[in-house]
Amino acid sequence: MDNNIEQENMNGGPGMPPPPQGYMDAGPGMATVPHRRNPAASPDRFRQFAIPTLIYAIVCAACLYKNWSSILSAVLAIISVAFISSCIIRYERRIAHMHGVTLSYGEALSKQTALMPYYILVILLSVALCLTDDSYIILGCNVGIIVMEMYAVMTYFNDTYSHGIFKGIFSFAELFFAAVGYMNMPFVDRNAEKEANGGRKNTKLIYIVIGCAIALPILVIVLNLLSSADPVFEKVIKDIFGKIFFSWDIVKIILWAVLIFFFVYGFIAKAGRGGLSANAPKEGRYDAVIGITITIVLTVFYLIFAVVQVAYLFTNSAGLPDGMTYAEYARQGFFQLLFVAVVNVCMVLIFSAVFKKNMMLNVSLFIMCVCTYIMIASSAVRLYMYISEYSLTYLRINTIWALVVTSVVMLGVIVSLFWNRMPLFRYILMVIMVMFTLYAFIRPGAVIAKYNLSHVNSEQEVDLEYVMDIGSDGVPYVVDYLRDNDISADDSVDKACAEYSNRSYYWGDETVGDVLKDILEDNDDKGYVRSFNFSRHRASRIIEDYIR
């Protein structure tokens, strides 16, 4: 995003004159009546965005209620991108009209070119949701989608290119919490519209809300009556929508839609005002001597540690402590090293932000970064040997991801030490989002199940219960393993695990079939169509075939 975007938006776009005297920009929509009691109010914003935001809120609530990882996530991502893009187009065309300039839809859309990476990430994260049943990945993808959508809007209306780590964090937090504080803006803008119309009410939105309020209970009653009259119709409705029309869930969806409406409208009102993080703490305020002293002291010991790693771990050219084998030495300490590496990254970020620019400080921070890379390499070698001996777990595969992310983030931090224009906050945010998107697509649960079950040998036990507890992502590999070892669905879990592991801490006397059937029952209340997920669908077909 160019540094000039904020100024262009304030002026209505390139080549446009400043806003007319007596008007101010109150966010998308945004011409306000002079001398109004609340300067943030905008009747134009209410006319332009109230109904689209209400429709968007209803769609969000209907798609996502108890359904965070289905095909509807991808559909909603496309709708969300279209909603954001259309709001910006409306904003640009309105500002152009205020300046007496006609702006076509194509010209308004072309202003969003720099937002394409964020739009693409939103869609990719939503696709990843359809492919996995891993609860941690599902949570991360949904959070990532929200963050990318908010940051895309934030970068459009604010100059975020030069944001350092502190200013970026403060700006994003300010946008989120200010949007919460602006949740009363629909009422403020509605009153402003009424005032602008000379007291006459624009009842279009009110009529829509009243119509929906009347139609919904009638729809629930009619669907229940029709379902009672025709079991086939009832099954079709439940397969498509689940049980939301046959329970109190419909009321919860309405309440959620209301909450989404007020938050999104407040976000629209805040985002277009610009000027985020004006009160963020200034960077580079303190004397660099403090930072130089701290980093030199730490770096001396980091260098000693680096020499030890090269001598003992990487080359194995020096003697080991008494009573310790090379394997034992290599397999311990990788979590501690990862923690120190992350702490070092945070220290370099903080020191480069709070202390005044100084070449000696930058050099000492650079040496610290190099030592951190050696720690990361040491941790990776240790972790590899540990996994070779004790297989994969979620904690270990998450550690691998953290090592990779830390390495890539550190590269940007090093560049920022010697290039003042490095967009550090944006770089770190995008690295985390891109790396998490890739991580989501590999489906760690499936990787764990495949690795653990395919690397079994005569000297290694497999924790079959742990692998079976992974869920739908691991089902194809679990069922293949059960078939290869002639384990039937009627065998108990204890019996299935007896040959390879004596541990039984989940299911006791349950059979293998009982455990797999639990996975089949997870989607019953959500509706097959509404909650369709590729991982769960594939797992269900494999389980049904295995049980038969």
DAFENNOR-V686811 format. One record per run of one state. SS is the DSSP state (H for helix, E for strand, L for the rest). FROM is the first residue (numbers start at 1). TO is the last residue. If there is no record, write none. Layout:
{{SS,FROM,TO} {SS,FROM,TO}}
//
This chain:
{{L,1,4} {H,5,10} {L,11,42} {H,43,64} {L,65,70} {H,71,98} {L,99,104} {H,105,110} {L,111,112} {H,113,130} {L,131,134} {H,135,157} {L,158,164} {H,165,181} {L,182,184} {H,185,196} {L,197,203} {H,204,229} {L,230,230} {H,231,241} {L,242,243} {H,244,246} {L,247,248} {H,249,271} {L,272,285} {E,286,286} {L,287,287} {H,288,314} {L,315,325} {H,326,330} {L,331,333} {H,334,354} {E,355,355} {L,356,358} {H,359,390} {L,391,393} {H,394,418} {L,419,423} {H,424,442} {L,443,443} {H,444,454} {L,455,463} {H,464,468} {L,469,471} {H,472,484} {L,485,491} {E,492,492} {H,493,498} {L,499,510} {E,511,511} {H,512,523} {L,524,533} {H,534,547} {L,548,548}}
//
